[in-house]
Amino acid sequence: MTKRYYITTAIAYPNGRPHMGHAYEAIATDAIARFKRLDGHDVRFLTGTDEHGLKIAQAARAAGVEPRAYVDEMVKPFIDLDTQLGISFDRFIRTTDDDHKALCQALWQRMADKGDLYLGRYEGWYSVRDEAYYDEAELVAGEDASGAPVKLSPQGTPVEWTVEESWFFKLSAYAEPLLQLYADHPEFIQPISRFNEMRAFVAGGLSDLSMSRTSFDWGVPVPGSPGHVMYVWVDALANYLTGAGGLEGEWWPADLHVIGKDVVRFHTIYWPAFLMSAGIALPKTVFGHGHVLSRGVKMSKSLGNVVDPAEMAERFGVDRLRWFLARDVAFGEDGSYSDEAIIERTNADLANGIGNLAQRALSMVAKNLGGVMPAASDHAGAAELAASVTALTNAYFAAMNGLQLHRALEAVMGMVSAANGFFAEAAPWKLAKTDEAAMAGVLGITLDATRRIVLLVQPFMPASSAALLDQLGVASDARDFSSFDTIVAAGTSLAAPQGVFPRWAEPT
């Protein structure tokens, strides 16, 4: 029976254009989803946009349009970016979708029936930009544009004192159940740094959570409570259930939520508490990745260092961008980007590494063997190469299953180094003058190692991998991991080789 795997990104807030964080999260999640598919899982991959809340209402008002018209327009660049980046989602959910609204109200009713919701009055600090409530003790001192002292959230965003009637969720009652969850399932929050942060936060005590707003109406109506709309995070988190097919959807529970580290609290405290209240199974793992920084500095409009990922993908190529972000940004930690870094990394790994390995062997086959796949044969160094490939393949799978994407690509590059070393040592260009059969054997060994490497990089560079597998003569039905040991038959005609990873240079 095929294993199922349900994976999600956080849903993006479309009050501006997509930024590098959106691209990074989508690419990383897509690589995991593609890996699972290749590894024999039936995968459902959900992404989308979070379209309610005060921040959207204010942005629409500033633009002089109704909120629905505003989000209809603003969501387009997010869909376009996912398409451009080759994100293989199964559904792009919008929280304005009708089935989602109905699910939110059903989830609310479950929590109400449990007795976990009560009507009260909220007075406290709220960040419109974060769509989050903060305790006084969490605030930090800051300055406004004029230099006057102001209070800021822990994220450095402005907060305002809010007073209004609100429905509350008895979050305080779930501190002990959450701590027990963390103790029983330490894999629930990853990486370990996020786990420690959230456990310490919950251990410090939880306050009940304001769950509705009355000061605006752009949100999901609270059932049976006219004038109240749900707190945007209730609406946003529930998207994962909608994407699974409902409160008891066939795809639930989620195997993995991939999110940014700044929203870990919502996903590992609020979300499991809501689900416990509603009597719904919990997701298996929440992974909070780091930020992508520009030359080590967080991107911001005020610094003028915001990078448009669509422009980057157009400039460098989609697969170069995908490779760089997965390779250079350790999954779970902050990473840094610069033009020089992406050029250096992709030239080293792709042009000089994978591409050079493939093209040297394929070119020799085309020149010396009539473009026909040779049989691999015994040769000094072949056993050592096979052992390296096997060990590094095992390391790749361990890293991918352990959500260490960068480590998986380190293993791949170890394979590339081993194969290139074998090729250089065997020197088939010399054998071509003295022993054609030995030359053919070396090329067969090299091309099979290359095939294995390219199979493993498919999750990260799907388009380039497909082009290389075509050149290597790999049948379309022999490209998943169950076909790892299925060699290309000797005598298979190979197309004329074409460079898939040309060396990148800044256009003049």
C-alpha positions as CSV (number, residue, x, y, z in Angstrom):
1,M,0.0,0.0,0.0
2,T,1.4,3.4,-1.0
3,K,2.4,5.6,1.9
4,R,0.7,9.0,2.0
5,Y,2.5,12.2,2.8
6,Y,0.8,15.5,3.4
7,I,3.1,18.6,3.3
8,T,2.4,22.3,3.5
9,T,4.0,25.7,3.4
10,A,2.8,28.5,5.5
11,I,0.3,30.6,3.5
12,A,1.6,33.9,2.3
13,Y,0.1,37.3,3.3
14,P,-0.5,39.1,0.0
15,N,-0.3,42.7,1.2
16,G,2.8,43.1,-0.9
17,R,4.8,41.3,-3.6
18,P,6.5,38.0,-2.9
19,H,9.9,38.3,-1.4
20,M,12.9,35.9,-1.0
21,G,11.4,34.3,2.1
22,H,8.4,33.1,0.1
23,A,10.6,31.7,-2.7
24,Y,12.9,29.9,-0.2
25,E,10.1,28.3,1.7
26,A,8.3,27.2,-1.5
27,I,11.5,25.8,-3.0
28,A,12.5,23.9,0.1
29,T,9.1,22.4,0.6
30,D,8.8,21.5,-3.1
31,A,12.2,19.7,-2.9
32,I,10.8,17.6,0.1
33,A,7.5,16.9,-1.7
34,R,9.4,15.8,-4.9
35,F,11.7,13.6,-2.9
36,K,8.8,11.9,-1.2
37,R,7.1,11.3,-4.6
38,L,10.3,9.8,-6.1
39,D,10.6,7.7,-3.0
40,G,7.2,6.1,-3.6
41,H,4.8,8.2,-1.5
42,D,1.5,9.5,-2.6
43,V,2.0,13.2,-1.8
44,R,-0.4,16.1,-1.3
45,F,1.4,19.4,-1.3
46,L,-0.5,22.5,-0.2
47,T,0.4,26.2,-0.4
48,G,-1.6,29.4,-0.8
49,T,-2.4,32.8,0.5
50,D,-3.8,34.2,3.8
51,E,-6.2,36.9,2.7
52,H,-8.2,38.1,5.8
53,G,-7.3,40.4,8.7
54,L,-6.8,44.0,9.6
55,K,-3.6,44.4,7.6
56,I,-5.4,43.4,4.4
57,A,-8.4,45.6,5.2
58,Q,-6.1,48.6,5.8
59,A,-4.0,48.0,2.6
60,A,-7.2,47.7,0.5
61,R,-8.5,51.0,2.0
62,A,-5.2,52.7,1.2
63,A,-5.5,51.4,-2.4
64,G,-9.1,52.7,-2.6
65,V,-10.6,49.3,-3.4
66,E,-12.7,46.6,-1.7
67,P,-10.7,43.9,0.2
68,R,-11.9,41.1,-2.1
69,A,-10.8,43.0,-5.2
70,Y,-7.5,43.9,-3.6
71,V,-6.6,40.3,-2.7
72,D,-7.8,39.0,-6.1
73,E,-5.2,41.2,-7.7
74,M,-2.5,40.7,-5.1
75,V,-2.6,36.9,-5.1
76,K,-1.6,36.7,-8.8
77,P,2.2,37.4,-8.3
78,F,2.3,34.6,-5.7
79,I,0.7,32.1,-8.1
80,D,3.0,33.3,-10.9
81,L,6.1,32.9,-8.8
82,D,5.2,29.4,-7.8
83,T,4.6,28.5,-11.5
84,Q,7.9,30.1,-12.5
85,L,9.9,28.3,-9.7
86,G,8.4,24.9,-10.7
87,I,6.5,24.5,-7.4
88,S,4.6,21.2,-7.7
89,F,1.7,22.0,-5.4
90,D,-1.5,20.0,-5.6
91,R,-3.7,22.9,-4.3
92,F,-3.1,26.6,-4.0
93,I,-5.6,27.5,-1.3
94,R,-7.0,30.9,-0.7
95,T,-8.6,31.6,2.6
96,T,-11.4,33.4,0.8
97,D,-12.4,30.1,-0.8
98,D,-15.9,29.0,0.1
99,D,-15.0,25.6,1.4
100,H,-12.4,27.1,3.7
101,K,-14.9,29.6,5.3
102,A,-17.3,26.7,6.0
103,L,-14.5,24.7,7.6
104,C,-13.4,27.6,9.8
105,Q,-16.9,27.9,11.2
106,A,-17.2,24.1,11.8
107,L,-13.8,24.2,13.6
108,W,-15.0,27.2,15.7
109,Q,-18.2,25.3,16.6
110,R,-16.1,22.3,17.7
111,M,-14.1,24.5,20.1
112,A,-17.3,26.2,21.3
113,D,-19.0,22.8,22.0
114,K,-15.9,21.8,24.1
115,G,-16.5,24.9,26.2
116,D,-13.2,26.5,25.3
117,L,-14.6,29.8,24.0
118,Y,-16.1,32.6,26.1
119,L,-17.1,36.2,25.4
120,G,-15.1,38.9,27.1
121,R,-13.3,42.2,26.5
122,Y,-9.8,42.4,25.1
123,E,-7.4,45.2,26.2
124,G,-3.8,44.8,25.2
125,W,-1.1,45.3,22.6
126,Y,-1.7,44.2,19.0
127,S,0.7,44.4,16.0
128,V,-1.2,44.9,12.8
129,R,1.8,43.9,10.8
130,D,2.3,40.6,12.6
131,E,-1.5,40.1,13.2
132,A,-0.4,39.1,16.7
133,Y,-1.2,39.9,20.3
134,Y,1.8,40.5,22.7
135,D,2.1,40.6,26.4
136,E,3.6,43.8,28.0
137,A,6.7,41.7,29.0
138,E,7.4,40.8,25.4
139,L,7.6,44.3,24.1
140,V,10.9,46.1,23.4
141,A,11.8,49.8,23.4
142,G,12.1,51.5,20.0
143,E,11.8,54.8,18.2
144,D,9.3,56.1,15.6
145,A,10.4,58.0,12.5
146,S,10.7,61.2,14.5
147,G,12.9,59.6,17.2
148,A,10.1,59.5,19.8
149,P,10.2,56.4,22.1
150,V,7.6,53.7,21.1
151,K,6.8,50.1,22.1
152,L,7.6,47.4,19.6
153,S,6.9,43.7,19.3
154,P,9.7,41.2,19.6
155,Q,9.8,41.3,15.8
156,G,10.4,45.0,15.9
157,T,7.0,45.9,14.5
158,P,4.8,48.7,15.9
159,V,2.1,47.7,18.4
160,E,-1.1,49.6,19.3
161,W,-3.3,49.4,22.4
162,T,-6.5,47.7,21.4
163,V,-9.8,47.6,23.3
164,E,-12.8,45.7,22.0
165,E,-15.3,43.0,22.8
166,S,-13.8,39.6,21.9
167,W,-14.3,35.9,22.0
168,F,-11.5,34.2,24.0
169,F,-10.0,30.7,23.7
170,K,-8.9,29.0,26.9
171,L,-5.3,28.7,25.9
172,S,-4.2,28.7,29.5
173,A,-5.9,25.3,30.0
174,Y,-3.6,23.8,27.4
175,A,-0.2,24.6,28.8
176,E,0.2,21.2,30.5
177,P,-1.2,19.2,27.5
178,L,1.3,21.1,25.2
179,L,4.2,20.4,27.5
180,Q,3.2,16.7,27.5
181,L,3.0,16.8,23.7
182,Y,6.5,18.2,23.5
183,A,7.8,15.6,26.0
184,D,6.2,12.7,24.2
185,H,7.0,13.9,20.7
186,P,10.1,16.0,20.6
187,E,10.0,15.6,16.8
188,F,6.9,17.7,16.7
189,I,8.9,21.0,16.7
190,Q,12.1,21.1,14.6
191,P,14.9,22.1,14.6
192,I,15.8,21.7,18.3
193,S,16.4,25.4,18.7
194,R,12.7,26.1,18.0
195,F,11.7,23.2,20.2
196,N,13.6,24.7,23.1
197,E,12.2,28.2,22.5
198,M,8.6,27.0,22.4
199,R,8.9,24.7,25.4
200,A,10.3,27.5,27.5
201,F,7.6,29.8,26.4
202,V,4.8,27.4,27.3
203,A,6.5,26.5,30.6
204,G,6.3,30.2,31.5
205,G,2.5,30.1,31.4
206,L,-0.1,30.9,28.8
207,S,-2.8,33.6,28.7
208,D,-6.1,33.0,27.1
209,L,-6.2,34.1,23.5
210,S,-8.4,36.8,21.9
211,M,-10.1,35.0,19.0
212,S,-12.4,37.6,17.3
213,R,-12.5,41.2,16.2
214,T,-15.3,43.7,16.0
215,S,-13.4,46.8,14.7
216,F,-13.5,45.6,11.1
217,D,-15.4,43.0,9.1
218,W,-12.9,41.5,6.6
219,G,-12.7,38.0,8.0
220,V,-14.7,34.8,8.5
221,P,-17.9,35.6,10.5
222,V,-18.1,34.0,13.9
223,P,-21.1,31.6,13.9
224,G,-24.0,32.9,16.0
225,S,-22.2,36.1,17.0
226,P,-23.1,39.1,14.7
227,G,-20.4,41.7,14.3
228,H,-17.5,39.4,15.2
229,V,-15.0,38.0,12.7
230,M,-12.4,35.4,13.5
231,Y,-8.9,36.3,14.5
232,V,-7.0,35.9,11.3
233,W,-4.7,33.2,12.7
234,V,-7.7,30.9,13.4
235,D,-8.7,31.3,9.8
236,A,-5.1,31.0,8.5
237,L,-4.1,27.8,10.5
238,A,-7.4,26.1,9.6
239,N,-6.3,26.2,5.9
240,Y,-4.3,23.0,6.5
241,L,-7.5,21.1,7.4
242,T,-9.3,22.5,4.4
243,G,-6.5,21.4,2.2
244,A,-6.7,17.9,3.8
245,G,-10.3,17.6,2.8
246,G,-12.1,18.7,5.9
247,L,-12.1,18.3,9.7
248,E,-11.7,14.6,9.2
249,G,-10.2,14.9,5.8
250,E,-8.6,11.9,4.1
251,W,-5.1,13.6,4.1
252,W,-5.1,14.6,7.7
253,P,-2.9,14.6,9.8
254,A,-0.3,16.6,8.1
255,D,3.1,15.0,8.0
256,L,5.0,18.3,7.8
257,H,4.3,22.0,8.1
258,V,7.2,24.0,6.7
259,I,7.1,27.6,8.1
260,G,9.3,30.5,8.9
261,K,10.8,30.8,12.3
262,D,8.8,34.0,13.0
263,V,5.5,32.1,13.0
264,V,6.5,29.0,15.0
265,R,4.5,30.1,18.1
266,F,1.3,30.1,16.1
267,H,1.9,26.7,14.6
268,T,3.3,24.9,17.7
269,I,1.2,26.5,20.5
270,Y,-2.0,27.9,19.1
271,W,-2.6,25.3,16.4
272,P,-2.2,22.2,18.4
273,A,-4.3,23.7,21.2
274,F,-7.1,24.4,18.8
275,L,-6.9,20.9,17.4
276,M,-6.9,19.3,20.9
277,S,-10.0,21.4,21.7
278,A,-11.7,20.3,18.6
279,G,-10.8,16.6,19.1
280,I,-8.7,16.5,15.9
281,A,-5.4,14.7,15.4
282,L,-2.2,16.8,15.5
283,P,0.3,17.3,12.7
284,K,3.4,15.2,13.0
285,T,6.1,17.8,12.6
286,V,6.4,21.6,12.3
287,F,9.7,22.8,10.9
288,G,10.7,26.4,11.4
289,H,13.3,27.5,8.8
290,G,15.5,30.5,9.1
291,H,15.6,33.7,7.1
292,V,17.4,34.5,3.8
293,L,19.5,37.6,4.3
294,S,21.0,39.9,1.8
295,R,24.8,39.9,2.4
296,G,24.1,39.0,6.0
297,V,21.5,41.7,6.5
298,K,17.8,41.2,6.8
299,M,16.0,42.6,3.8
300,S,13.9,45.7,4.2
301,K,12.5,48.4,2.0
302,S,14.1,51.1,4.1
303,L,17.6,49.6,3.5
304,G,16.9,49.2,-0.2
305,N,18.1,45.6,-0.3
306,V,14.9,43.8,-1.0
307,V,15.4,41.2,-3.8
308,D,12.6,40.2,-6.2
309,P,12.8,36.4,-6.4
310,A,11.0,36.4,-9.8
311,E,13.7,38.7,-11.2
312,M,16.4,36.5,-9.7
313,A,15.0,33.4,-11.2
314,E,14.8,35.2,-14.6
315,R,18.4,36.4,-14.3
316,F,20.2,33.3,-13.0
317,G,17.8,30.6,-14.1
318,V,15.3,28.8,-11.9
319,D,17.3,25.7,-11.2
320,R,20.4,27.7,-10.3
321,L,18.4,29.6,-7.8
322,R,16.8,26.5,-6.4
323,W,20.2,24.8,-6.1
324,F,21.9,27.8,-4.4
325,L,19.1,28.2,-1.8
326,A,19.0,24.6,-0.9
327,R,22.8,24.1,-0.9
328,D,24.0,27.3,0.8
329,V,21.2,28.0,3.3
330,A,21.4,25.3,6.0
331,F,17.8,24.2,6.5
332,G,16.6,25.6,9.9
333,E,19.2,28.3,10.1
334,D,19.6,31.8,8.6
335,G,21.5,32.0,5.4
336,S,22.9,34.8,3.2
337,Y,22.6,35.7,-0.5
338,S,24.7,37.7,-2.8
339,D,25.2,37.8,-6.6
340,E,28.7,36.7,-6.2
341,A,27.8,33.8,-3.9
342,I,25.2,32.3,-6.3
343,I,27.6,32.6,-9.3
344,E,30.4,31.0,-7.4
345,R,28.3,28.2,-6.0
346,T,26.6,27.3,-9.2
347,N,29.7,27.5,-11.3
348,A,31.5,25.2,-8.9
349,D,28.8,22.7,-8.3
350,L,26.9,22.7,-11.6
351,A,29.2,23.9,-14.4
352,N,32.4,22.4,-13.1
353,G,30.9,19.6,-11.1
354,I,27.8,17.8,-12.3
355,G,27.7,19.3,-15.8
356,N,31.4,18.7,-16.5
357,L,31.1,15.1,-15.3
358,A,28.2,14.4,-17.6
359,Q,29.5,16.3,-20.7
360,R,33.0,14.9,-20.7
361,A,31.7,11.3,-20.7
362,L,28.8,11.9,-23.1
363,S,31.0,13.8,-25.5
364,M,33.5,10.8,-25.6
365,V,30.6,8.4,-26.2
366,A,29.4,10.6,-29.1
367,K,32.9,11.0,-30.6
368,N,34.3,7.5,-30.1
369,L,31.3,5.1,-29.8
370,G,28.8,6.4,-32.2
371,G,26.5,7.8,-29.5
372,V,25.7,4.4,-28.2
373,M,25.6,3.6,-24.4
374,P,28.6,1.3,-23.6
375,A,28.4,-1.5,-21.0
376,A,30.1,-0.8,-17.7
377,S,33.0,-3.2,-17.1
378,D,35.5,-4.0,-14.4
379,H,38.2,-1.4,-14.1
380,A,40.6,-0.4,-11.4
381,G,38.9,2.0,-9.2
382,A,35.4,0.9,-10.2
383,A,34.7,-1.0,-6.9
384,E,35.9,2.0,-4.9
385,L,33.7,4.4,-6.8
386,A,30.7,2.0,-6.3
387,A,31.3,1.9,-2.6
388,S,31.5,5.7,-2.4
389,V,28.3,6.1,-4.4
390,T,26.5,3.6,-2.2
391,A,27.7,5.2,1.1
392,L,26.9,8.7,-0.1
393,T,23.5,7.7,-1.4
394,N,22.7,6.3,2.0
395,A,23.9,9.6,3.5
396,Y,21.6,11.5,1.1
397,F,18.5,9.5,2.1
398,A,19.3,9.9,5.8
399,A,19.7,13.7,5.3
400,M,16.5,14.1,3.3
401,N,14.4,12.0,5.7
402,G,16.0,14.0,8.6
403,L,15.1,17.4,6.9
404,Q,18.7,18.3,6.3
405,L,18.5,19.4,2.7
406,H,21.9,21.0,2.6
407,R,23.5,17.9,4.0
408,A,21.8,15.8,1.2
409,L,23.4,18.1,-1.4
410,E,26.7,17.8,0.3
411,A,26.4,14.0,-0.2
412,V,25.5,14.5,-3.8
413,M,28.6,16.6,-4.4
414,G,30.7,14.0,-2.7
415,M,29.4,11.5,-5.3
416,V,30.3,14.0,-8.0
417,S,33.8,14.4,-6.6
418,A,34.3,10.6,-6.5
419,A,33.0,10.1,-10.0
420,N,35.2,12.9,-11.4
421,G,38.1,11.5,-9.5
422,F,37.5,8.0,-11.1
423,F,37.2,9.5,-14.5
424,A,40.4,11.5,-14.2
425,E,42.4,8.5,-12.8
426,A,41.1,6.1,-15.5
427,A,41.9,8.7,-18.3
428,P,39.6,7.3,-21.0
429,W,40.9,9.8,-23.5
430,K,44.3,7.9,-23.3
431,L,42.6,4.5,-23.5
432,A,40.9,5.7,-26.7
433,K,44.3,5.4,-28.4
434,T,45.2,2.0,-27.0
435,D,42.2,0.0,-25.7
436,E,38.8,1.0,-26.9
437,A,37.1,-1.7,-24.9
438,A,38.6,-0.5,-21.7
439,M,37.7,3.1,-22.7
440,A,34.1,2.0,-23.2
441,G,34.0,0.3,-19.9
442,V,35.2,3.4,-18.1
443,L,32.6,5.6,-19.9
444,G,29.9,3.1,-19.0
445,I,30.9,3.2,-15.3
446,T,31.1,7.0,-15.3
447,L,27.7,7.4,-17.0
448,D,26.0,5.1,-14.6
449,A,27.4,7.0,-11.6
450,T,26.2,10.2,-13.3
451,R,22.7,8.7,-13.8
452,R,22.5,7.9,-10.1
453,I,23.7,11.5,-9.2
454,V,21.1,13.1,-11.5
455,L,18.3,10.9,-10.1
456,L,19.1,12.3,-6.6
457,V,19.2,16.0,-7.7
458,Q,15.7,15.8,-9.3
459,P,13.9,17.2,-6.3
460,F,16.1,20.3,-6.4
461,M,16.5,20.9,-10.1
462,P,13.6,19.2,-11.8
463,A,14.0,20.8,-15.3
464,S,17.8,20.4,-15.6
465,S,17.7,16.9,-14.2
466,A,15.1,15.9,-16.8
467,A,17.2,17.3,-19.6
468,L,20.3,15.4,-18.3
469,L,18.4,12.1,-17.9
470,D,17.2,12.5,-21.4
471,Q,20.8,12.7,-22.6
472,L,21.7,9.7,-20.4
473,G,19.1,7.6,-22.1
474,V,17.1,7.1,-19.0
475,A,13.5,6.0,-19.7
476,S,10.7,8.3,-18.4
477,D,9.4,5.4,-16.3
478,A,12.8,4.7,-14.7
479,R,13.4,7.9,-12.9
480,D,12.1,7.3,-9.4
481,F,14.2,5.9,-6.6
482,S,12.9,2.4,-7.1
483,S,14.8,2.4,-10.4
484,F,18.1,3.4,-8.8
485,D,19.8,0.2,-9.7
486,T,18.2,-0.1,-13.2
487,I,21.1,0.6,-15.5
488,V,20.6,2.0,-19.0
489,A,21.0,-1.0,-21.4
490,A,24.2,-1.2,-23.4
491,G,23.4,-0.3,-27.0
492,T,20.9,2.4,-26.1
493,S,21.2,5.3,-28.6
494,L,22.0,8.6,-26.9
495,A,21.1,12.0,-28.2
496,A,23.9,14.4,-29.1
497,P,25.1,15.9,-25.8
498,Q,24.3,19.5,-25.0
499,G,25.6,21.4,-22.0
500,V,22.9,21.7,-19.4
501,F,25.0,23.8,-16.9
502,P,27.1,26.3,-18.9
503,R,29.4,28.4,-16.8
504,W,27.6,31.5,-15.7
505,A,29.0,34.9,-16.3
506,E,27.5,38.3,-15.8
507,P,26.0,39.5,-19.1
508,T,27.9,42.5,-20.6
